[in-house]
Amino acid sequence: MDYVKPAEVLESMVEAGANKASLTVSQMLVKGFLAGAILAFATTLAFTATAQTSLGMVGALIFPVGFVIIILLGLELVTGSFALIPLAVLERKTTFSRMLANFGWVILGHLLGCAVYAVLYGLTITKMGTDMSHPMVQTLIQASETKTIGYASMGLSGMGLVVIKAVLCNWMVTLGAVMALTSRSTTGKIVAMWLPILIFFGQGFEHAVVNMFVIPAGMMLGADVSLSDWWLWNQLPVLVGNLVGGVLFTGLGLYVSYKKKAASSSKLAVVRSTPEVPDHRLTPAAAPGTGDGV
């Protein structure tokens, strides 16, 4: 069967978290770079589909292609790792410092990957900076301003709102990473992980890596957004919210739900795999001169 039971999925989550924490710096940077760029590709594709159809849900249906590519290639997406590596720390499969190192290097990789794609995509839609009439120019500018000064105009309420939307976002994104572990077939993995990603993007929640592309791209194209606007009113609070959503609602939620069951299943498997050895001390000795055939 393709289906993997939740208790086994939990074990895979811990193992995946430990593996991610053991990557070298160069692996984290390159995998983070590729994942950031691929997610940016998917974002512009989704925005284009929305612009062409005037239906936001069409963009949401398409956006998960980027997440699927990232997961199937085993790249590093920090928002997914927010649910996995903390469990490896909890199970003492890795250390807290290794977890922080993974988060830091992968985020740097994301920023670089998103920046490279933002420059190349900006040059493409503006015809090397000579034509600003492409509809995606205004889409990115508006998105950049909405995600920053739009929250700033609300004051503390805006800060609370962006954090809440980030929590809700990564609850689903990390669930997408986990759902990929519920099947052993490629098709099963794709279908399973598609669903939560569709849910988050279709409702306009805040994803840190998507914003590492959208906001700088909008700034490059002329959005009235400063670096402090970007980091204070979006990037930092979204990273915090994404972390809380991933750790609390997906990582710890599934850990508490299935930890005992996973431990019991492992013990039962050991018992079943141990051959029974007869204890001859409990078997009475045969009488002299007798045999099995008597």
N, C-alpha and C positions, 0 to 999 in steps of 0.2 A: 504493500500500500504506500502511496505517496505521502499520506497524512502523518505528521509527527505530533504526538500528544504534548500537551502543555508542560508536563513535568520534564520531558526530554528537551523541550524548547528552552526551559529555564537553564538546564545544564549547558546547552549550546550558547546561551547568552553570556554566561560566566566565562566559558572558554573563549568566545569571540572577544570579550572585553580584555582578557589576559593577553591574547594575541596582539590586539591593537596596541596595548601598552608596551609591548616588547619590540615594536618597530624601531628601526634606526631613524635618526633625524632626517636623513636624506629621503627615506621612504615616506615619512610623515609629510614632509614638505611637497614632494612630487605628487603623492596620492591626494593630498589636500588641494594642490594646484589644479590637478585634472578634475577633481570633483567639483570645485568651485566654477571652473569654466563650463563644464557640462551642465551644471544646474543653471548657469546663466543662459546657455543655449536654449534650454527648455523653457526658461522664463520668457525670452523674446518670442519663441514659437507660440507660447500660450497667449501672450499679448497680441500677437499678429492674428491668431485665430479669433480672439475676442473682437478685435477691430473689424475683421472681415465679416463676421456674422452678427455683430452687436449682441452676442449672447455670452455672458461671462462664464456660464457653465461649460461651454464648448472649450474654452481655454483651460478650465479645470480638468476636463476629461483628457486633454492632451498633455498637460504639464507632467504627470508622473513618468513619462518616457525618460526624463533625465534621471530621476531617482532609480528607476529600474536599471539603467546602464551603470550607474555608480555601484549599486549593490551587486549586480552580476559580475562586475569586474573586480570586486573586492577593494574598491577605493575607499578613501577616508572622508567621511562626512561627520563633522564634529557634533552636529545636532543628534545624529543617530547614536554616536558614542556616549552621549550624555546618559543614556539608559543602560549601557553595557559595561563600561569600564568601572563605574562605581560599584557594581555588583562583584566584579573581580576583586576590587579592593576589600569589599565586605567579606568575601570568602578567602581573603589572604592569598590570592593568586597573583597579585601585583601590589605595588605600593602607591600611596597617595601622591608622592612626588612624581612617579612615572605617569600617573593619570594627568596631573597638571601639565607635565611636559608634553604629553600627547595633545591635550587641548590647545596649548599655546602654539606649538609648531604647525598643527593642522589648520588653525585659524589663520596663521600667517600665510600658509599655502593657499587657503581659500581667497584671501585678500589679493594675492598676486594673480591667481587664476582669473578671478572676476575682473580685475583691473585690465589684464591683457585682453580679455574678450570685450570689455566695455570700449576700449580704444579701437579695436578692430571693427566692432559692430558700429560704433559711432562714425568711423570713417566710411563705412559701407552705406549707411542710410543717409549720410549727408553728401555723398559723392565726393569724398576727400575734403569735406569742409566747405564745399561750394554751394550746397543747396540744402536749406533747412525745411523744405516743404513736406518731407516724408511724414506721414501721420504718426509714426513711432517716435519721432522726435518729441512731439508734444505729449505723447503718452508717457514717456520716461520722465520728462520734466514735471508733469503733473503728479506722477506717482512719487517722485523724489520729494516734492514739496509737501504732499499730503502726509507722507510718512515721517516728516520732521517738523516743519513749522506748523503743520496742521495740529499735531499734538501739543507743541509749545504754546499755541494760542489758547489751549484749554487749561494751562497751568498744571497744578498737581493732579487734577482729574485726568489730564492728558497722559501724565506719567503713569498713573494707575492703569489707564486704559491700554496703553501699549504693552505693559507687563502682562496684563490679563490675556490679551490677544496672543502674546508670545507663549504663555503657558499652554493655552488651548492648542496652539499650532503644534508645539513639539510633543504634546500628548499623542497627537496623531502621527507625526513624523517618526517618532521612536516606535510607535506601534507598527508602522510600515516596515521598519527594519526588523522587528520581531516577527511579523507575519511572514517575512521571507524565509524564516526558519521553520515554518509549519509545514513545508512541503519539501520532498526530495527531488521533484522534477522541476525543470526550468519553467515550464508553462504554469505549474502550480505556484511557484514562487512569484512569477510576474503578476498573476491574477490577485494573489493574496496581498502583495505589497501595494498594488495599485489603489485599493479601496481607501485606506486611511489617508493617502496623499491627496486623492481626489477630495476627500472631506475637508482637509485643511485649506487647500488652495481655493476651493469653490466658495469658501466663506470669508476670504480676505484676511486670514489671520497673519501674524507677523513671524517670518522665518529669517533668522540671522544671516544665513548664507545667501538667500535670495536678495536680501537688502544690501549685502556687500557688493552686489552688482547694480541693482536698481538705483540706489541713491547716488553713488559716484558717477554712474552713467548719466543720470539726470543733471548732475553738477557740471560734467564736462560739456553738456549740450546747452547749458545756460540757466539751469534752475537757480533760484534765489536761495540757495542753501549753503551754509558755511560748514567747515569741518566740525566745529563745536556743535552745530545743530545736528549734524549727522550722528556723532558719537554720544552726545548727551541725551538727545530726545529720541534716539532710535537704537543705534547699534549696541550700546552697553546695556540698557534696560531689556532689549530683546534677547541678548545673550543670557542675561540673568533669568528671564522668564522661560526661555527655552530649556535652560538647565533645570529649573524647578519642575517644569512639566515632564521632562524626560526622566529625571531621577525619581520624583515622587509618584507620579501617576502610572508610569509604565514600569520602570525598573523595580522600585520597592513594592508597587502594587502586585506585580506578578510574583515577586520573590516571596512575599507574605502568603500569597494565595497557594503557591505550589511547592514551597521549600520542603516541608515535611513529607509531602507525597513523593518528591523527587528523591529524598534521602531513603525513604522506605523502599522505593522501587529499586534503588541501587543495592540495598542490602539483600532484598529478595533475589535479585539477579545473581549475587555472589553465592547465596545459599543454593540456588538451583544449579549453579555451575560447578559446585563442589561435589565430587563423586562420593558415594556412600562407601565407607570402609567397615566391614563387619568386625565387631569386637569379639575376638575369640575367647576373651576372658569370661564372657557370659555364656559360652556354649559348653555344655557338659561333655567330658571326654567319652569316646566310644569304648564299650567293654571289650576286653581282649578276646580275640577270635571272632569278632562279628564284622560284618561288612555291609555295604549299602544294599546288597541284594537280598538280605535275610529278612 
